[in-house]
Amino acid sequence: MLITVGLCATLPATVNAGAWLRERGKGFMSFSFASTVDLDTVSQTFIEYGYSDAMTLGADIGFVRPRNGFQGGFATLFATRAITPPDAQSKWSYTIGVGANWANDLVLPHIQTGISWGRGIKLGEKYGWATVDANVFWDVTYALHVSKLDGTVGLNFTDHVAGMMQIYFVHAAGTSATTLAPSLILSPKEGPFRIQIGAETALGDISGSVLKLGLWRDF
């Protein structure tokens, strides 16, 4: 039961738009794969679509496959609405979602509630972004929950290369963990995909560090 509720803690922070909503009729999709040297693997698919100027719909699906044969994951469908006007420098939004965690044959429904902040930044002649996302996943079966706080700072080095640092904090079942996740995002001159190459390391426990590869696409 506690393992199932804690599955969200094993999954990396999503590469969502933070407080920025997708344009109406526009979308974003990412797929990422992460693995330790012992072949504990995590895969995640994230989709957002601009349903209207004031609402973005999305799905977040993750799978965990440790080397011990355990299988689990989660799937969440969510809606994000803007709090601030489109021209605000600091943007705020809130998210409500429903989904389920699973561990082998055990399935537990959950509800997601969240709030996000974001704004554009400038360092010298380089432009970038900063976001903070706070979410709570409420298990409706056993009244347990997972709290997540994700911070992201990104900077566009060139038209084709950007850097990103993510820090995410998770609290579940009385335990907490903080993870650092630096990565590079490469945008080839040709082709529809951007490529994310990065790593994730839990503070105080480098033995579980992972290499992460991802594909991003706007549509």
Rosetta silent file (secondary structure, phi, psi, omega in degrees, C-alpha in Angstrom):
SEQUENCE: MLITVGLCATLPATVNAGAWLRERGKGFMSFSFASTVDLDTVSQTFIEYGYSDAMTLGADIGFVRPRNGFQGGFATLFATRAITPPDAQSKWSYTIGVGANWANDLVLPHIQTGISWGRGIKLGEKYGWATVDANVFWDVTYALHVSKLDGTVGLNFTDHVAGMMQIYFVHAAGTSATTLAPSLILSPKEGPFRIQIGAETALGDISGSVLKLGLWRDF
SCORE:     score description
SCORE:     0.000 S_00000001
   1 L     0.000  -50.358  179.376    0.000    0.000    0.000 S_00000001
   2 H   -66.557  -34.797  178.105    2.724    2.492    0.979 S_00000001
   3 H   -62.085  -42.214 -178.498    4.811    1.398   -2.006 S_00000001
   4 H   -64.864  -45.685  179.683    1.928    2.166   -4.344 S_00000001
   5 H   -62.876  -32.438 -177.944    1.277    5.607   -2.907 S_00000001
   6 L   -83.255    2.287 -179.055    4.999    6.337   -3.154 S_00000001
   7 H   -60.094  -36.500  179.213    5.290    5.490   -6.836 S_00000001
   8 H   -58.408  -30.031 -178.155    4.946    9.150   -7.741 S_00000001
   9 H   -68.949  -22.302 -178.019    8.121    9.784   -5.740 S_00000001
  10 H   -87.087   -9.680 -175.312   10.129    7.540   -8.062 S_00000001
  11 L   -97.417  142.904 -178.062    9.104    9.384  -11.214 S_00000001
  12 L   -69.608  161.572  175.595   10.937   12.457  -12.518 S_00000001
  13 L   -63.394  143.154 -179.890    9.375   15.879  -12.666 S_00000001
  14 L   -78.124  155.925  178.786    7.400   16.434  -15.837 S_00000001
  15 L   -96.356   65.341 -178.690    8.480   18.915  -18.482 S_00000001
  16 L   -90.692 -179.221 -177.100    5.215   20.816  -18.472 S_00000001
  17 L   -84.520    4.684 -178.758    4.583   24.454  -19.287 S_00000001
  18 L    62.100 -129.942 -178.608    4.304   25.375  -15.625 S_00000001
  19 L   -80.523   -8.334  178.195    2.017   28.360  -15.250 S_00000001
  20 L   -82.716  127.140  175.667    1.988   28.981  -19.019 S_00000001
  21 L   -84.529  154.272  174.226   -1.032   27.481  -20.758 S_00000001
  22 L   -72.726  147.029  175.334   -0.802   26.006  -24.245 S_00000001
  23 L   -62.935  150.305  179.370   -2.271   28.075  -27.056 S_00000001
  24 L   -57.969  128.217 -179.932   -5.718   27.014  -28.157 S_00000001
  25 L    81.432   -0.059  179.368   -5.398   24.135  -30.614 S_00000001
  26 L  -109.777  152.827 -177.761   -1.661   23.699  -29.884 S_00000001
  27 E  -143.477  175.374 -179.736   -0.056   20.860  -27.963 S_00000001
  28 E  -145.976  140.652  177.319    3.122   19.376  -26.530 S_00000001
  29 E  -137.941  139.088  174.174    4.276   15.788  -26.029 S_00000001
  30 E  -135.998  147.296  172.441    7.342   14.359  -24.309 S_00000001
  31 E  -130.696  130.890  179.943    8.638   10.856  -23.739 S_00000001
  32 E  -130.997  152.007  177.926   11.501   10.149  -21.350 S_00000001
  33 E  -136.093  130.263 -179.474   13.417    7.063  -20.277 S_00000001
  34 E  -130.962  144.740 -177.712   15.701    6.865  -17.241 S_00000001
  35 E  -147.720  142.959  171.374   17.868    4.017  -15.964 S_00000001
  36 L   -86.671  173.300  177.422   20.332    3.323  -13.155 S_00000001
  37 L   -67.619  -20.255  177.933   23.519    1.305  -13.676 S_00000001
  38 L   -90.945    7.231  176.892   21.635   -1.644  -12.111 S_00000001
  39 L    68.803   30.632  162.139   18.920   -1.345  -14.810 S_00000001
  40 L   -77.864  122.504 -171.860   16.140   -0.015  -12.595 S_00000001
  41 E  -120.553  151.380  175.650   14.136    1.851  -15.254 S_00000001
  42 E  -136.577  132.173  173.488   11.469    4.545  -15.370 S_00000001
  43 E  -125.793  149.077 -175.074    9.594    5.710  -18.463 S_00000001
  44 E  -148.581  135.165  175.336    7.178    8.609  -18.666 S_00000001
  45 E  -119.277  130.946 -176.988    4.873   10.108  -21.304 S_00000001
  46 E  -130.518  132.068 -178.101    3.476   13.608  -20.875 S_00000001
  47 E  -133.843  135.122  171.941    0.911   15.340  -23.129 S_00000001
  48 E  -130.652  144.671  179.573   -0.640   18.822  -22.979 S_00000001
  49 E  -142.006  132.611  179.209   -3.224   20.327  -25.338 S_00000001
  50 E   -77.796   96.134 -179.004   -4.680   23.837  -25.426 S_00000001
  51 L   -70.351  -37.832  177.376   -8.408   23.183  -25.181 S_00000001
  52 L  -153.335  178.130  179.073   -9.172   26.910  -24.940 S_00000001
  53 L   -66.083  -20.704 -176.032   -7.387   30.164  -24.178 S_00000001
  54 L  -110.433   -3.345 -176.107   -8.126   29.619  -20.477 S_00000001
  55 E  -142.656  134.495  173.128   -7.726   25.829  -20.143 S_00000001
  56 E  -116.536  132.142  176.549   -5.074   23.232  -20.981 S_00000001
  57 E  -104.155  151.053 -178.604   -5.858   19.506  -20.833 S_00000001
  58 E  -160.777  173.462  177.299   -3.231   16.844  -20.341 S_00000001
  59 E  -141.307  140.888  179.623   -2.162   13.345  -19.380 S_00000001
  60 E  -131.038  115.500 -173.492    0.832   12.149  -17.359 S_00000001
  61 E  -128.564  128.099 -178.853    1.660    8.418  -17.531 S_00000001
  62 E  -134.976  149.920  178.505    4.627    6.710  -15.910 S_00000001
  63 E  -130.032  137.833  178.269    5.967    3.168  -15.528 S_00000001
  64 E  -118.091  129.309 -179.446    8.496    1.837  -13.004 S_00000001
  65 E  -133.821   83.529  176.216   10.391   -1.407  -13.665 S_00000001
  66 L   -68.668  163.703 -178.352   12.947   -2.236  -10.964 S_00000001
  67 L   -69.220  -14.063 -179.092   15.363   -5.127  -11.494 S_00000001
  68 L   -81.147    1.472  177.489   13.525   -7.185   -8.818 S_00000001
  69 L    93.789  -10.901  175.547   10.583   -7.770  -11.175 S_00000001
  70 L   -62.777  141.539  177.156    8.149   -5.401   -9.429 S_00000001
  71 L  -129.968  135.530  179.326    6.006   -3.402  -11.867 S_00000001
  72 E  -160.441 -178.322  179.332    4.097   -0.237  -11.118 S_00000001
  73 E   166.192 -165.733  176.356    3.258    3.231  -12.307 S_00000001
  74 E  -155.472  161.059  173.760    0.570    5.839  -12.496 S_00000001
  75 E  -141.476  131.577 -179.731   -1.680    7.663  -14.950 S_00000001
  76 E  -133.595  130.046  169.666   -3.279   11.059  -14.361 S_00000001
  77 E  -101.830  133.230 -172.903   -5.644   13.075  -16.558 S_00000001
  78 E  -141.148  162.506  173.419   -5.656   16.754  -15.617 S_00000001
  79 E  -129.975  134.142  179.491   -6.953   20.228  -16.476 S_00000001
  80 E  -117.911  132.119  179.119   -4.986   23.433  -15.880 S_00000001
  81 E  -123.249  145.717 -179.827   -6.595   26.868  -15.741 S_00000001
  82 E   -75.701  144.763  172.583   -4.958   30.292  -15.642 S_00000001
  83 L  -101.746  -40.517 -179.108   -5.262   32.490  -12.558 S_00000001
  84 L   -95.638  159.951  177.693   -3.468   35.573  -13.914 S_00000001
  85 L   -68.214  159.684 -175.895   -4.188   37.380  -17.209 S_00000001
  86 L   -59.228  -28.482 -176.608   -2.195   36.370  -20.314 S_00000001
  87 L   -92.319    7.512  179.550   -0.061   39.534  -20.255 S_00000001
  88 L   -69.636  140.047  177.887    1.050   39.174  -16.622 S_00000001
  89 L   -68.194  -46.675  174.127    4.832   39.019  -16.080 S_00000001
  90 L   -98.147  122.302 -174.305    4.465   36.473  -13.282 S_00000001
  91 E  -106.287  141.452  177.413    1.978   33.805  -14.271 S_00000001
  92 E  -127.743  146.069  174.686   -0.079   31.597  -11.970 S_00000001
  93 E  -149.661  163.664  175.378   -2.305   28.613  -12.723 S_00000001
  94 E  -127.758  154.003 -175.539   -4.008   25.784  -10.863 S_00000001
  95 E  -129.499  138.477  172.729   -4.419   22.121  -11.787 S_00000001
  96 E  -129.915  133.104 -178.830   -7.016   19.476  -10.933 S_00000001
  97 E  -145.402  165.303  175.533   -6.651   15.865  -12.041 S_00000001
  98 E  -135.638  148.823  179.774   -7.854   12.308  -11.530 S_00000001
  99 E  -177.126 -154.344 -178.713   -6.048    9.032  -12.065 S_00000001
 100 E  -155.395  146.863  167.675   -4.681    5.917  -10.431 S_00000001
 101 E   -98.950  152.494  173.454   -1.468    4.384   -9.099 S_00000001
 102 E  -142.867  149.514  175.940   -0.812    0.678   -9.554 S_00000001
 103 E  -140.357  108.723 -172.297    1.628   -1.863   -8.175 S_00000001
 104 L    53.601 -115.676 -176.776    1.410   -5.290   -9.802 S_00000001
 105 L   -93.915   -2.434 -178.208   -2.299   -6.206   -9.388 S_00000001
 106 E   -91.170  126.955 -179.680   -3.154   -3.464   -6.858 S_00000001
 107 E  -122.574  127.540 -178.493   -4.822   -0.331   -8.288 S_00000001
 108 E  -126.338  116.802  177.007   -5.476    2.782   -6.178 S_00000001
 109 E   -67.037  152.514  175.690   -7.367    5.830   -7.544 S_00000001
 110 E  -143.684  163.252  174.409   -6.067    9.289   -6.718 S_00000001
 111 E  -119.687  136.103  178.466   -6.958   12.972   -7.086 S_00000001
 112 E  -106.332  134.817  169.461   -4.388   15.618   -8.030 S_00000001
 113 E  -129.924  138.799 -176.913   -4.478   19.250   -6.855 S_00000001
 114 E  -157.936  162.579  175.695   -1.755   21.711   -7.773 S_00000001
 115 E  -140.831  143.658 -175.770   -0.676   25.295   -8.271 S_00000001
 116 E  -132.305  146.910  174.185    2.087   26.672  -10.525 S_00000001
 117 E  -128.003  146.208  176.869    4.076   29.897  -10.850 S_00000001
 118 E  -161.095  155.748  174.251    6.326   30.954  -13.711 S_00000001
 119 E  -159.982  156.684  175.016    8.011   33.900  -15.383 S_00000001
 120 E   -76.067  149.886  179.673   10.564   34.664  -18.068 S_00000001
 121 E  -131.323  163.367  177.586   14.107   35.535  -16.980 S_00000001
 122 E  -140.119  128.179  175.295   17.178   37.184  -18.551 S_00000001
 123 E  -122.586  107.516 -173.539   20.842   36.606  -17.664 S_00000001
 124 L    64.143 -122.028  177.941   23.090   38.920  -19.639 S_00000001
 125 L   -99.842    7.013 -177.420   22.003   38.503  -23.232 S_00000001
 126 E  -100.639  139.988  178.742   20.456   35.072  -22.635 S_00000001
 127 E  -108.586  151.310 -179.595   16.746   34.510  -22.104 S_00000001
 128 E  -160.447 -154.736 -175.590   15.140   31.706  -20.153 S_00000001
 129 E  -151.377  158.493  176.012   12.389   30.740  -17.762 S_00000001
 130 E  -140.298  135.715  179.685   11.730   29.822  -14.135 S_00000001
 131 E  -139.301  152.964  170.617    8.830   27.776  -12.746 S_00000001
 132 E  -133.692  126.579 -179.135    7.670   26.327   -9.454 S_00000001
 133 E  -123.023  124.443  176.707    5.030   23.574   -9.402 S_00000001
 134 E  -116.363  125.460 -178.058    3.409   22.315   -6.192 S_00000001
 135 E  -136.976  147.606  172.536    1.165   19.232   -6.373 S_00000001
 136 E  -126.871  129.385  176.437   -0.512   16.851   -3.960 S_00000001
 137 E  -105.370  113.192 -174.481   -1.740   13.408   -5.070 S_00000001
 138 E   -96.874  115.348  175.128   -4.519   12.251   -2.721 S_00000001
 139 E   -76.339  119.874 -174.473   -5.071    8.500   -2.479 S_00000001
 140 L   -85.891   -7.904 -178.670   -8.841    8.044   -2.085 S_00000001
 141 L   -87.534  -47.276 -175.667   -8.633    4.421   -0.881 S_00000001
 142 L  -115.647    9.334  177.918   -6.392    4.704    2.188 S_00000001
 143 L    59.362   32.812  173.547   -6.403    8.498    2.729 S_00000001
 144 L  -101.779  167.491 -179.290   -2.653    8.731    2.068 S_00000001
 145 E  -152.499  158.837  174.495   -0.983   11.331   -0.120 S_00000001
 146 E  -119.233  125.144  177.193    2.189   12.285   -1.994 S_00000001
 147 E  -105.178  133.950 -178.839    3.331   15.934   -1.940 S_00000001
 148 E  -131.345  136.244  174.702    5.656   17.202   -4.694 S_00000001
 149 E  -129.349  113.978 -175.536    7.411   20.545   -5.107 S_00000001
 150 E  -115.473  129.543  174.748    9.297   20.981   -8.399 S_00000001
 151 E  -118.206  137.292 -178.303   11.483   23.955   -9.314 S_00000001
 152 E  -134.215  133.903  170.571   12.889   24.538  -12.815 S_00000001
 153 E  -127.327  125.675  179.654   15.288   27.132  -14.216 S_00000001
 154 E  -125.991  151.339 -179.554   16.084   27.065  -17.929 S_00000001
 155 E  -142.704  131.933  177.909   18.315   29.203  -20.137 S_00000001
 156 E   -86.159  107.160  179.728   18.614   29.350  -23.923 S_00000001
 157 L   -73.635  -43.252  176.618   22.349   29.305  -24.705 S_00000001
 158 L  -141.387 -175.198  176.724   21.838   29.439  -28.486 S_00000001
 159 L   -67.742  -16.400 -173.681   18.968   28.956  -30.915 S_00000001
 160 L  -123.514   -2.450 -178.773   19.619   25.213  -30.778 S_00000001
 161 E  -136.299  129.709  175.407   20.928   24.517  -27.256 S_00000001
 162 E  -131.489  152.941  175.353   19.309   25.191  -23.880 S_00000001
 163 E  -114.223  149.257 -178.122   20.238   24.197  -20.348 S_00000001
 164 E  -144.009  135.337  172.903   17.838   23.268  -17.580 S_00000001
 165 E  -120.378  123.562  176.460   18.194   22.578  -13.866 S_00000001
 166 E  -114.421  139.298  173.126   15.344   20.934  -12.005 S_00000001
 167 E  -126.293  121.659  178.183   15.103   20.435   -8.259 S_00000001
 168 E  -130.671  138.107 -176.879   12.235   18.365   -6.949 S_00000001
 169 E  -114.306  133.555 -178.573   11.195   17.535   -3.436 S_00000001
 170 E  -129.199  135.708  173.921    8.845   14.658   -2.590 S_00000001
 171 E  -126.420  123.134 -179.292    7.195   13.755    0.708 S_00000001
 172 E  -150.786  134.417  173.660    5.313   10.441    0.974 S_00000001
 173 L    53.828   39.258  176.377    4.432    8.072    3.810 S_00000001
 174 L    82.359    2.174  179.460    6.484   10.003    6.358 S_00000001
 175 E  -123.023  155.306 -177.637    9.684   10.134    4.274 S_00000001
 176 E  -131.501  155.326  176.847   11.168   12.859    2.064 S_00000001
 177 E  -149.788  144.090  176.783   13.635   13.017   -0.821 S_00000001
 178 E  -123.862  133.158 -174.913   15.236   15.825   -2.830 S_00000001
 179 E  -126.409  137.240  172.569   16.601   15.274   -6.339 S_00000001
 180 E  -101.621  136.213 -175.741   18.796   17.404   -8.608 S_00000001
 181 E  -140.678   86.228  174.011   18.246   16.973  -12.337 S_00000001
 182 E   -82.030  149.152  177.868   20.458   18.959  -14.759 S_00000001
 183 E  -158.331  161.110  172.341   19.938   18.483  -18.478 S_00000001
 184 E  -111.845  142.732  176.358   20.628   19.863  -21.945 S_00000001
 185 E  -117.392  118.489 -177.787   17.923   20.345  -24.572 S_00000001
 186 E  -104.318  130.601  179.525   19.094   20.101  -28.168 S_00000001
 187 L  -116.146   94.548  179.763   16.976   21.497  -31.010 S_00000001
 188 L   -58.426  149.840  179.567   18.225   20.156  -34.379 S_00000001
 189 L   -63.551  -31.407  179.414   17.889   22.498  -37.327 S_00000001
 190 L  -121.135  146.272  179.402   15.826   19.863  -39.117 S_00000001
 191 L   106.411  152.142 -174.274   13.234   17.521  -37.657 S_00000001
 192 L   -85.303   -9.201 -171.465   10.233   17.974  -35.352 S_00000001
 193 E  -103.117  148.113  164.141   11.834   16.734  -32.118 S_00000001
 194 E  -104.738  149.802 -174.382   13.946   18.300  -29.401 S_00000001
 195 E  -116.356  127.913  176.679   16.268   15.980  -27.485 S_00000001
 196 E  -105.805  128.455  176.107   16.783   16.071  -23.719 S_00000001
 197 E  -126.363  120.840 -175.763   19.955   14.548  -22.229 S_00000001
 198 E  -157.813 -173.674  179.202   20.343   14.675  -18.478 S_00000001
 199 E  -141.132  159.554  177.927   20.944   13.005  -15.144 S_00000001
 200 E  -135.921  130.340 -177.785   19.123   12.750  -11.819 S_00000001
 201 E  -135.989  124.497  176.102   20.773   12.396   -8.411 S_00000001
 202 E   -76.239  133.127  178.780   19.078   12.190   -5.029 S_00000001
 203 L   -62.780  129.117  179.229   20.794   14.338   -2.402 S_00000001
 204 L    85.191   -0.576 -178.753   22.619   12.104    0.056 S_00000001
 205 E  -151.946   77.567 -177.676   22.281    8.990   -2.106 S_00000001
 206 E   -75.827   -9.704 -178.483   24.264    9.081   -5.341 S_00000001
 207 E   -64.424  -24.658 -179.413   24.032    5.275   -5.662 S_00000001
 208 E   -98.049   17.194 -179.201   20.614    5.629   -7.294 S_00000001
 209 E   -60.664  146.416 -176.875   21.696    8.218   -9.866 S_00000001
 210 E  -130.226  154.761  169.629   20.159    7.772  -13.305 S_00000001
 211 E   -98.578  135.080 -174.916   20.810    8.808  -16.886 S_00000001
 212 E  -123.011  132.981  173.886   17.773   10.335  -18.587 S_00000001
 213 E  -124.085  136.778 -178.313   16.970   10.636  -22.296 S_00000001
 214 E  -142.976  155.253  174.208   13.898   12.401  -23.615 S_00000001
 215 E  -121.044  131.307  177.386   12.148   13.485  -26.803 S_00000001
 216 E  -116.377  144.896  174.933    9.982   16.635  -26.946 S_00000001
 217 E  -149.647  132.812  170.725    7.630   17.642  -29.708 S_00000001
 218 E   -91.543  144.949  178.064    5.217   20.548  -30.219 S_00000001
 219 L  -144.356    0.000    0.000    2.166   19.907  -32.367 S_00000001
